[in-house]
Amino acid sequence: MPGIDGLQTLEQVRQLRPSVKVIMLSCVTDTRKVVQAIRLGASDYLTKPFQKAELDAVIEKCIEPKKMAMPGM
């Protein structure tokens, strides 16, 4: 991405909206980048190409705590 990379974007999002769940999607499989993203607050990190089922599972994991907090869910 020109001007700003994904990790910098993640840092800005976490500063502006700390409660927002962020799932990083990247073609970079560098373990250091994955660890750094998680340390910066990413909920999860998927590398491209990924299966729809993988993304579905990660999204479900992100919204599950909200479901449990809501009465009747």
PDB file of N, CA, C and O in Angstrom:
ATOM      1  N   MET A   1       0.848  -1.171   0.000  1.00  0.00           N
ATOM      2  CA  MET A   1       0.000   0.000   0.000  1.00  0.00           C
ATOM      3  C   MET A   1       0.900   1.243   0.000  1.00  0.00           C
ATOM      4  O   MET A   1       1.845   1.325   0.785  1.00  0.00           O
ATOM      5  N   PRO A   2       0.618   2.168  -0.845  1.00  0.00           N
ATOM      6  CA  PRO A   2       1.456   3.371  -0.885  1.00  0.00           C
ATOM      7  C   PRO A   2       1.242   4.258   0.345  1.00  0.00           C
ATOM      8  O   PRO A   2       0.110   4.521   0.751  1.00  0.00           O
ATOM      9  N   GLY A   3       2.345   4.707   0.921  1.00  0.00           N
ATOM     10  CA  GLY A   3       2.264   5.674   2.013  1.00  0.00           C
ATOM     11  C   GLY A   3       2.145   5.086   3.400  1.00  0.00           C
ATOM     12  O   GLY A   3       2.710   5.631   4.349  1.00  0.00           O
ATOM     13  N   ILE A   4       1.426   3.991   3.544  1.00  0.00           N
ATOM     14  CA  ILE A   4       1.217   3.403   4.871  1.00  0.00           C
ATOM     15  C   ILE A   4       1.028   1.890   4.698  1.00  0.00           C
ATOM     16  O   ILE A   4       0.358   1.436   3.771  1.00  0.00           O
ATOM     17  N   ASP A   5       1.625   1.134   5.597  1.00  0.00           N
ATOM     18  CA  ASP A   5       1.464  -0.321   5.486  1.00  0.00           C
ATOM     19  C   ASP A   5       0.364  -0.809   6.424  1.00  0.00           C
ATOM     20  O   ASP A   5      -0.213  -0.033   7.186  1.00  0.00           O
ATOM     21  N   GLY A   6       0.089  -2.094   6.355  1.00  0.00           N
ATOM     22  CA  GLY A   6      -0.993  -2.674   7.143  1.00  0.00           C
ATOM     23  C   GLY A   6      -0.792  -2.549   8.640  1.00  0.00           C
ATOM     24  O   GLY A   6      -1.748  -2.308   9.377  1.00  0.00           O
ATOM     25  N   LEU A   7       0.448  -2.711   9.101  1.00  0.00           N
ATOM     26  CA  LEU A   7       0.712  -2.606  10.534  1.00  0.00           C
ATOM     27  C   LEU A   7       0.525  -1.175  11.031  1.00  0.00           C
ATOM     28  O   LEU A   7       0.028  -0.956  12.136  1.00  0.00           O
ATOM     29  N   GLN A   8       0.922  -0.207  10.216  1.00  0.00           N
ATOM     30  CA  GLN A   8       0.698   1.193  10.589  1.00  0.00           C
ATOM     31  C   GLN A   8      -0.796   1.504  10.610  1.00  0.00           C
ATOM     32  O   GLN A   8      -1.277   2.229  11.482  1.00  0.00           O
ATOM     33  N   THR A   9      -1.519   0.954   9.649  1.00  0.00           N
ATOM     34  CA  THR A   9      -2.974   1.135   9.628  1.00  0.00           C
ATOM     35  C   THR A   9      -3.597   0.527  10.878  1.00  0.00           C
ATOM     36  O   THR A   9      -4.468   1.134  11.501  1.00  0.00           O
ATOM     37  N   LEU A  10      -3.153  -0.665  11.243  1.00  0.00           N
ATOM     38  CA  LEU A  10      -3.639  -1.324  12.451  1.00  0.00           C
ATOM     39  C   LEU A  10      -3.391  -0.456  13.681  1.00  0.00           C
ATOM     40  O   LEU A  10      -4.278  -0.304  14.521  1.00  0.00           O
ATOM     41  N   GLU A  11      -2.202   0.107  13.791  1.00  0.00           N
ATOM     42  CA  GLU A  11      -1.894   0.974  14.935  1.00  0.00           C
ATOM     43  C   GLU A  11      -2.845   2.160  15.000  1.00  0.00           C
ATOM     44  O   GLU A  11      -3.330   2.515  16.074  1.00  0.00           O
ATOM     45  N   GLN A  12      -3.111   2.771  13.848  1.00  0.00           N
ATOM     46  CA  GLN A  12      -4.013   3.925  13.824  1.00  0.00           C
ATOM     47  C   GLN A  12      -5.439   3.528  14.200  1.00  0.00           C
ATOM     48  O   GLN A  12      -6.106   4.235  14.956  1.00  0.00           O
ATOM     49  N   VAL A  13      -5.897   2.408  13.678  1.00  0.00           N
ATOM     50  CA  VAL A  13      -7.249   1.934  14.009  1.00  0.00           C
ATOM     51  C   VAL A  13      -7.357   1.675  15.501  1.00  0.00           C
ATOM     52  O   VAL A  13      -8.340   2.073  16.126  1.00  0.00           O
ATOM     53  N   ARG A  14      -6.358   1.010  16.086  1.00  0.00           N
ATOM     54  CA  ARG A  14      -6.377   0.684  17.514  1.00  0.00           C
ATOM     55  C   ARG A  14      -6.372   1.952  18.367  1.00  0.00           C
ATOM     56  O   ARG A  14      -6.981   1.973  19.437  1.00  0.00           O
ATOM     57  N   GLN A  15      -5.693   3.011  17.909  1.00  0.00           N
ATOM     58  CA  GLN A  15      -5.691   4.268  18.652  1.00  0.00           C
ATOM     59  C   GLN A  15      -7.034   4.972  18.571  1.00  0.00           C
ATOM     60  O   GLN A  15      -7.520   5.518  19.561  1.00  0.00           O
ATOM     61  N   LEU A  16      -7.632   4.956  17.386  1.00  0.00           N
ATOM     62  CA  LEU A  16      -8.896   5.659  17.182  1.00  0.00           C
ATOM     63  C   LEU A  16     -10.096   4.890  17.721  1.00  0.00           C
ATOM     64  O   LEU A  16     -11.024   5.484  18.270  1.00  0.00           O
ATOM     65  N   ARG A  17     -10.076   3.580  17.566  1.00  0.00           N
ATOM     66  CA  ARG A  17     -11.215   2.743  17.962  1.00  0.00           C
ATOM     67  C   ARG A  17     -10.699   1.464  18.612  1.00  0.00           C
ATOM     68  O   ARG A  17     -10.728   0.410  17.978  1.00  0.00           O
ATOM     69  N   PRO A  18     -10.230   1.523  19.854  1.00  0.00           N
ATOM     70  CA  PRO A  18      -9.609   0.367  20.485  1.00  0.00           C
ATOM     71  C   PRO A  18     -10.515  -0.862  20.607  1.00  0.00           C
ATOM     72  O   PRO A  18     -10.014  -1.982  20.713  1.00  0.00           O
ATOM     73  N   SER A  19     -11.810  -0.676  20.596  1.00  0.00           N
ATOM     74  CA  SER A  19     -12.705  -1.823  20.762  1.00  0.00           C
ATOM     75  C   SER A  19     -13.018  -2.545  19.450  1.00  0.00           C
ATOM     76  O   SER A  19     -13.610  -3.625  19.465  1.00  0.00           O
ATOM     77  N   VAL A  20     -12.629  -1.962  18.324  1.00  0.00           N
ATOM     78  CA  VAL A  20     -12.909  -2.561  17.027  1.00  0.00           C
ATOM     79  C   VAL A  20     -12.021  -3.786  16.825  1.00  0.00           C
ATOM     80  O   VAL A  20     -10.813  -3.730  17.051  1.00  0.00           O
ATOM     81  N   LYS A  21     -12.624  -4.883  16.402  1.00  0.00           N
ATOM     82  CA  LYS A  21     -11.886  -6.099  16.085  1.00  0.00           C
ATOM     83  C   LYS A  21     -11.271  -5.940  14.699  1.00  0.00           C
ATOM     84  O   LYS A  21     -11.955  -5.539  13.757  1.00  0.00           O
ATOM     85  N   VAL A  22      -9.992  -6.250  14.571  1.00  0.00           N
ATOM     86  CA  VAL A  22      -9.284  -6.132  13.298  1.00  0.00           C
ATOM     87  C   VAL A  22      -8.737  -7.500  12.913  1.00  0.00           C
ATOM     88  O   VAL A  22      -8.024  -8.141  13.685  1.00  0.00           O
ATOM     89  N   ILE A  23      -9.082  -7.929  11.713  1.00  0.00           N
ATOM     90  CA  ILE A  23      -8.544  -9.159  11.155  1.00  0.00           C
ATOM     91  C   ILE A  23      -7.607  -8.747  10.032  1.00  0.00           C
ATOM     92  O   ILE A  23      -8.030  -8.124   9.058  1.00  0.00           O
ATOM     93  N   MET A  24      -6.352  -9.092  10.168  1.00  0.00           N
ATOM     94  CA  MET A  24      -5.362  -8.748   9.154  1.00  0.00           C
ATOM     95  C   MET A  24      -5.402  -9.793   8.046  1.00  0.00           C
ATOM     96  O   MET A  24      -5.397 -10.993   8.318  1.00  0.00           O
ATOM     97  N   LEU A  25      -5.442  -9.330   6.783  1.00  0.00           N
ATOM     98  CA  LEU A  25      -5.393 -10.190   5.615  1.00  0.00           C
ATOM     99  C   LEU A  25      -4.184  -9.757   4.808  1.00  0.00           C
ATOM    100  O   LEU A  25      -4.061  -8.585   4.454  1.00  0.00           O
ATOM    101  N   SER A  26      -3.293 -10.688   4.515  1.00  0.00           N
ATOM    102  CA  SER A  26      -2.055 -10.319   3.840  1.00  0.00           C
ATOM    103  C   SER A  26      -1.510 -11.465   3.021  1.00  0.00           C
ATOM    104  O   SER A  26      -1.835 -12.628   3.260  1.00  0.00           O
ATOM    105  N   CYS A  27      -0.677 -11.127   2.053  1.00  0.00           N
ATOM    106  CA  CYS A  27       0.048 -12.158   1.307  1.00  0.00           C
ATOM    107  C   CYS A  27       1.411 -12.414   1.946  1.00  0.00           C
ATOM    108  O   CYS A  27       2.145 -13.295   1.498  1.00  0.00           O
ATOM    109  N   VAL A  28       1.755 -11.659   2.981  1.00  0.00           N
ATOM    110  CA  VAL A  28       3.027 -11.795   3.674  1.00  0.00           C
ATOM    111  C   VAL A  28       2.910 -12.889   4.731  1.00  0.00           C
ATOM    112  O   VAL A  28       2.043 -12.828   5.602  1.00  0.00           O
ATOM    113  N   THR A  29       3.785 -13.884   4.651  1.00  0.00           N
ATOM    114  CA  THR A  29       3.751 -14.988   5.606  1.00  0.00           C
ATOM    115  C   THR A  29       4.898 -14.910   6.612  1.00  0.00           C
ATOM    116  O   THR A  29       5.206 -15.898   7.278  1.00  0.00           O
ATOM    117  N   ASP A  30       5.518 -13.763   6.722  1.00  0.00           N
ATOM    118  CA  ASP A  30       6.626 -13.546   7.652  1.00  0.00           C
ATOM    119  C   ASP A  30       6.116 -13.654   9.090  1.00  0.00           C
ATOM    120  O   ASP A  30       5.283 -12.855   9.518  1.00  0.00           O
ATOM    121  N   THR A  31       6.608 -14.625   9.820  1.00  0.00           N
ATOM    122  CA  THR A  31       6.157 -14.872  11.193  1.00  0.00           C
ATOM    123  C   THR A  31       6.316 -13.631  12.068  1.00  0.00           C
ATOM    124  O   THR A  31       5.478 -13.371  12.931  1.00  0.00           O
ATOM    125  N   ARG A  32       7.373 -12.874  11.852  1.00  0.00           N
ATOM    126  CA  ARG A  32       7.586 -11.653  12.650  1.00  0.00           C
ATOM    127  C   ARG A  32       6.449 -10.657  12.445  1.00  0.00           C
ATOM    128  O   ARG A  32       6.015 -10.004  13.393  1.00  0.00           O
ATOM    129  N   LYS A  33       5.969 -10.541  11.213  1.00  0.00           N
ATOM    130  CA  LYS A  33       4.858  -9.619  10.919  1.00  0.00           C
ATOM    131  C   LYS A  33       3.571 -10.097  11.591  1.00  0.00           C
ATOM    132  O   LYS A  33       2.805  -9.293  12.122  1.00  0.00           O
ATOM    133  N   VAL A  34       3.341 -11.397  11.564  1.00  0.00           N
ATOM    134  CA  VAL A  34       2.150 -11.963  12.199  1.00  0.00           C
ATOM    135  C   VAL A  34       2.184 -11.677  13.696  1.00  0.00           C
ATOM    136  O   VAL A  34       1.201 -11.201  14.265  1.00  0.00           O
ATOM    137  N   VAL A  35       3.314 -11.968  14.331  1.00  0.00           N
ATOM    138  CA  VAL A  35       3.461 -11.737  15.770  1.00  0.00           C
ATOM    139  C   VAL A  35       3.295 -10.261  16.087  1.00  0.00           C
ATOM    140  O   VAL A  35       2.628  -9.907  17.060  1.00  0.00           O
ATOM    141  N   GLN A  36       3.893  -9.398  15.279  1.00  0.00           N
ATOM    142  CA  GLN A  36       3.783  -7.956  15.513  1.00  0.00           C
ATOM    143  C   GLN A  36       2.326  -7.504  15.399  1.00  0.00           C
ATOM    144  O   GLN A  36       1.866  -6.693  16.204  1.00  0.00           O
ATOM    145  N   ALA A  37       1.603  -8.017  14.413  1.00  0.00           N
ATOM    146  CA  ALA A  37       0.195  -7.645  14.245  1.00  0.00           C
ATOM    147  C   ALA A  37      -0.630  -8.058  15.459  1.00  0.00           C
ATOM    148  O   ALA A  37      -1.468  -7.290  15.931  1.00  0.00           O
ATOM    149  N   ILE A  38      -0.399  -9.253  15.958  1.00  0.00           N
ATOM    150  CA  ILE A  38      -1.137  -9.727  17.130  1.00  0.00           C
ATOM    151  C   ILE A  38      -0.777  -8.873  18.349  1.00  0.00           C
ATOM    152  O   ILE A  38      -1.651  -8.515  19.138  1.00  0.00           O
ATOM    153  N   ARG A  39       0.488  -8.553  18.500  1.00  0.00           N
ATOM    154  CA  ARG A  39       0.915  -7.707  19.626  1.00  0.00           C
ATOM    155  C   ARG A  39       0.326  -6.305  19.542  1.00  0.00           C
ATOM    156  O   ARG A  39       0.077  -5.668  20.565  1.00  0.00           O
ATOM    157  N   LEU A  40       0.102  -5.823  18.312  1.00  0.00           N
ATOM    158  CA  LEU A  40      -0.487  -4.497  18.128  1.00  0.00           C
ATOM    159  C   LEU A  40      -2.004  -4.509  18.299  1.00  0.00           C
ATOM    160  O   LEU A  40      -2.645  -3.459  18.271  1.00  0.00           O
ATOM    161  N   GLY A  41      -2.576  -5.704  18.475  1.00  0.00           N
ATOM    162  CA  GLY A  41      -4.001  -5.773  18.767  1.00  0.00           C
ATOM    163  C   GLY A  41      -4.877  -6.407  17.714  1.00  0.00           C
ATOM    164  O   GLY A  41      -6.100  -6.379  17.845  1.00  0.00           O
ATOM    165  N   ALA A  42      -4.295  -6.982  16.664  1.00  0.00           N
ATOM    166  CA  ALA A  42      -5.115  -7.665  15.670  1.00  0.00           C
ATOM    167  C   ALA A  42      -5.780  -8.875  16.326  1.00  0.00           C
ATOM    168  O   ALA A  42      -5.161  -9.583  17.120  1.00  0.00           O
ATOM    169  N   SER A  43      -7.017  -9.093  15.991  1.00  0.00           N
ATOM    170  CA  SER A  43      -7.735 -10.248  16.523  1.00  0.00           C
ATOM    171  C   SER A  43      -7.230 -11.541  15.901  1.00  0.00           C
ATOM    172  O   SER A  43      -7.194 -12.585  16.552  1.00  0.00           O
ATOM    173  N   ASP A  44      -6.842 -11.459  14.639  1.00  0.00           N
ATOM    174  CA  ASP A  44      -6.325 -12.633  13.942  1.00  0.00           C
ATOM    175  C   ASP A  44      -5.595 -12.163  12.686  1.00  0.00           C
ATOM    176  O   ASP A  44      -5.630 -10.984  12.335  1.00  0.00           O
ATOM    177  N   TYR A  45      -4.938 -13.100  12.022  1.00  0.00           N
ATOM    178  CA  TYR A  45      -4.124 -12.785  10.845  1.00  0.00           C
ATOM    179  C   TYR A  45      -4.256 -13.949   9.876  1.00  0.00           C
ATOM    180  O   TYR A  45      -3.885 -15.078  10.196  1.00  0.00           O
ATOM    181  N   LEU A  46      -4.782 -13.674   8.702  1.00  0.00           N
ATOM    182  CA  LEU A  46      -4.899 -14.698   7.671  1.00  0.00           C
ATOM    183  C   LEU A  46      -3.997 -14.334   6.506  1.00  0.00           C
ATOM    184  O   LEU A  46      -3.883 -13.165   6.137  1.00  0.00           O
ATOM    185  N   THR A  47      -3.353 -15.351   5.925  1.00  0.00           N
ATOM    186  CA  THR A  47      -2.524 -15.096   4.754  1.00  0.00           C
ATOM    187  C   THR A  47      -3.262 -15.571   3.507  1.00  0.00           C
ATOM    188  O   THR A  47      -3.932 -16.603   3.503  1.00  0.00           O
ATOM    189  N   LYS A  48      -3.114 -14.785   2.460  1.00  0.00           N
ATOM    190  CA  LYS A  48      -3.746 -15.100   1.181  1.00  0.00           C
ATOM    191  C   LYS A  48      -2.910 -16.147   0.467  1.00  0.00           C
ATOM    192  O   LYS A  48      -1.685 -16.127   0.587  1.00  0.00           O
ATOM    193  N   PRO A  49      -3.509 -17.036  -0.250  1.00  0.00           N
ATOM    194  CA  PRO A  49      -4.952 -17.246  -0.353  1.00  0.00           C
ATOM    195  C   PRO A  49      -5.457 -17.990   0.873  1.00  0.00           C
ATOM    196  O   PRO A  49      -4.737 -18.796   1.462  1.00  0.00           O
ATOM    197  N   PHE A  50      -6.683 -17.717   1.247  1.00  0.00           N
ATOM    198  CA  PHE A  50      -7.298 -18.413   2.375  1.00  0.00           C
ATOM    199  C   PHE A  50      -8.663 -18.916   1.939  1.00  0.00           C
ATOM    200  O   PHE A  50      -9.246 -18.430   0.969  1.00  0.00           O
ATOM    201  N   GLN A  51      -9.146 -19.879   2.662  1.00  0.00           N
ATOM    202  CA  GLN A  51     -10.451 -20.453   2.367  1.00  0.00           C
ATOM    203  C   GLN A  51     -11.547 -19.624   3.037  1.00  0.00           C
ATOM    204  O   GLN A  51     -11.338 -19.039   4.100  1.00  0.00           O
ATOM    205  N   LYS A  52     -12.707 -19.584   2.404  1.00  0.00           N
ATOM    206  CA  LYS A  52     -13.837 -18.860   2.981  1.00  0.00           C
ATOM    207  C   LYS A  52     -14.152 -19.392   4.375  1.00  0.00           C
ATOM    208  O   LYS A  52     -14.501 -18.617   5.265  1.00  0.00           O
ATOM    209  N   ALA A  53     -14.034 -20.684   4.573  1.00  0.00           N
ATOM    210  CA  ALA A  53     -14.315 -21.288   5.880  1.00  0.00           C
ATOM    211  C   ALA A  53     -13.368 -20.749   6.948  1.00  0.00           C
ATOM    212  O   ALA A  53     -13.766 -20.580   8.101  1.00  0.00           O
ATOM    213  N   GLU A  54     -12.113 -20.477   6.572  1.00  0.00           N
ATOM    214  CA  GLU A  54     -11.156 -19.902   7.524  1.00  0.00           C
ATOM    215  C   GLU A  54     -11.604 -18.512   7.955  1.00  0.00           C
ATOM    216  O   GLU A  54     -11.609 -18.191   9.144  1.00  0.00           O
ATOM    217  N   LEU A  55     -11.980 -17.692   6.981  1.00  0.00           N
ATOM    218  CA  LEU A  55     -12.437 -16.341   7.290  1.00  0.00           C
ATOM    219  C   LEU A  55     -13.721 -16.383   8.109  1.00  0.00           C
ATOM    220  O   LEU A  55     -13.873 -15.621   9.064  1.00  0.00           O
ATOM    221  N   ASP A  56     -14.633 -17.257   7.747  1.00  0.00           N
ATOM    222  CA  ASP A  56     -15.883 -17.398   8.508  1.00  0.00           C
ATOM    223  C   ASP A  56     -15.598 -17.739   9.973  1.00  0.00           C
ATOM    224  O   ASP A  56     -16.226 -17.186  10.876  1.00  0.00           O
ATOM    225  N   ALA A  57     -14.648 -18.650  10.203  1.00  0.00           N
ATOM    226  CA  ALA A  57     -14.316 -19.058  11.571  1.00  0.00           C
ATOM    227  C   ALA A  57     -13.707 -17.907  12.363  1.00  0.00           C
ATOM    228  O   ALA A  57     -14.008 -17.733  13.544  1.00  0.00           O
ATOM    229  N   VAL A  58     -12.859 -17.128  11.719  1.00  0.00           N
ATOM    230  CA  VAL A  58     -12.227 -15.995  12.393  1.00  0.00           C
ATOM    231  C   VAL A  58     -13.267 -14.921  12.725  1.00  0.00           C
ATOM    232  O   VAL A  58     -13.253 -14.348  13.815  1.00  0.00           O
ATOM    233  N   ILE A  59     -14.157 -14.659  11.785  1.00  0.00           N
ATOM    234  CA  ILE A  59     -15.218 -13.667  12.034  1.00  0.00           C
ATOM    235  C   ILE A  59     -16.113 -14.148  13.171  1.00  0.00           C
ATOM    236  O   ILE A  59     -16.468 -13.368  14.055  1.00  0.00           O
ATOM    237  N   GLU A  60     -16.473 -15.410  13.152  1.00  0.00           N
ATOM    238  CA  GLU A  60     -17.313 -15.965  14.226  1.00  0.00           C
ATOM    239  C   GLU A  60     -16.627 -15.812  15.580  1.00  0.00           C
ATOM    240  O   GLU A  60     -17.271 -15.464  16.570  1.00  0.00           O
ATOM    241  N   LYS A  61     -15.331 -16.072  15.622  1.00  0.00           N
ATOM    242  CA  LYS A  61     -14.576 -15.926  16.863  1.00  0.00           C
ATOM    243  C   LYS A  61     -14.607 -14.471  17.352  1.00  0.00           C
ATOM    244  O   LYS A  61     -14.646 -14.220  18.556  1.00  0.00           O
ATOM    245  N   CYS A  62     -14.590 -13.528  16.427  1.00  0.00           N
ATOM    246  CA  CYS A  62     -14.605 -12.107  16.801  1.00  0.00           C
ATOM    247  C   CYS A  62     -15.969 -11.656  17.322  1.00  0.00           C
ATOM    248  O   CYS A  62     -16.050 -10.813  18.216  1.00  0.00           O
ATOM    249  N   ILE A  63     -17.040 -12.221  16.760  1.00  0.00           N
ATOM    250  CA  ILE A  63     -18.367 -11.762  17.184  1.00  0.00           C
ATOM    251  C   ILE A  63     -18.954 -12.608  18.297  1.00  0.00           C
ATOM    252  O   ILE A  63     -19.929 -12.192  18.923  1.00  0.00           O
ATOM    253  N   GLU A  64     -18.394 -13.786  18.567  1.00  0.00           N
ATOM    254  CA  GLU A  64     -18.927 -14.678  19.603  1.00  0.00           C
ATOM    255  C   GLU A  64     -19.031 -14.012  20.974  1.00  0.00           C
ATOM    256  O   GLU A  64     -20.069 -14.157  21.620  1.00  0.00           O
ATOM    257  N   PRO A  65     -18.009 -13.283  21.458  1.00  0.00           N
ATOM    258  CA  PRO A  65     -18.154 -12.639  22.769  1.00  0.00           C
ATOM    259  C   PRO A  65     -19.335 -11.674  22.824  1.00  0.00           C
ATOM    260  O   PRO A  65     -19.982 -11.547  23.864  1.00  0.00           O
ATOM    261  N   LYS A  66     -19.621 -10.990  21.708  1.00  0.00           N
ATOM    262  CA  LYS A  66     -20.765 -10.081  21.674  1.00  0.00           C
ATOM    263  C   LYS A  66     -22.065 -10.861  21.783  1.00  0.00           C
ATOM    264  O   LYS A  66     -22.993 -10.432  22.470  1.00  0.00           O
ATOM    265  N   LYS A  67     -22.138 -12.006  21.109  1.00  0.00           N
ATOM    266  CA  LYS A  67     -23.350 -12.828  21.188  1.00  0.00           C
ATOM    267  C   LYS A  67     -23.608 -13.281  22.608  1.00  0.00           C
ATOM    268  O   LYS A  67     -24.746 -13.273  23.077  1.00  0.00           O
ATOM    269  N   MET A  68     -22.544 -13.678  23.292  1.00  0.00           N
ATOM    270  CA  MET A  68     -22.693 -14.169  24.671  1.00  0.00           C
ATOM    271  C   MET A  68     -23.128 -13.066  25.613  1.00  0.00           C
ATOM    272  O   MET A  68     -23.810 -13.338  26.601  1.00  0.00           O
ATOM    273  N   ALA A  69     -22.749 -11.817  25.330  1.00  0.00           N
ATOM    274  CA  ALA A  69     -23.096 -10.690  26.189  1.00  0.00           C
ATOM    275  C   ALA A  69     -24.522 -10.209  25.958  1.00  0.00           C
ATOM    276  O   ALA A  69     -25.083  -9.497  26.791  1.00  0.00           O
ATOM    277  N   MET A  70     -25.110 -10.597  24.825  1.00  0.00           N
ATOM    278  CA  MET A  70     -26.446 -10.139  24.496  1.00  0.00           C
ATOM    279  C   MET A  70     -27.482 -11.132  25.024  1.00  0.00           C
ATOM    280  O   MET A  70     -27.377 -12.329  24.759  1.00  0.00           O
ATOM    281  N   PRO A  71     -28.469 -10.655  25.758  1.00  0.00           N
ATOM    282  CA  PRO A  71     -29.524 -11.551  26.254  1.00  0.00           C
ATOM    283  C   PRO A  71     -30.280 -12.196  25.101  1.00  0.00           C
ATOM    284  O   PRO A  71     -30.551 -11.566  24.079  1.00  0.00           O
ATOM    285  N   GLY A  72     -30.610 -13.457  25.292  1.00  0.00           N
ATOM    286  CA  GLY A  72     -31.391 -14.160  24.280  1.00  0.00           C
ATOM    287  C   GLY A  72     -30.586 -14.713  23.143  1.00  0.00           C
ATOM    288  O   GLY A  72     -31.167 -15.246  22.198  1.00  0.00           O
ATOM    289  N   MET A  73     -29.271 -14.616  23.181  1.00  0.00           N
ATOM    290  CA  MET A  73     -28.441 -15.130  22.084  1.00  0.00           C
ATOM    291  C   MET A  73     -27.854 -16.451  22.473  1.00  0.00           C
ATOM    292  O   MET A  73     -27.122 -17.056  21.690  1.00  0.00           O
TER     293      MET A  73
END
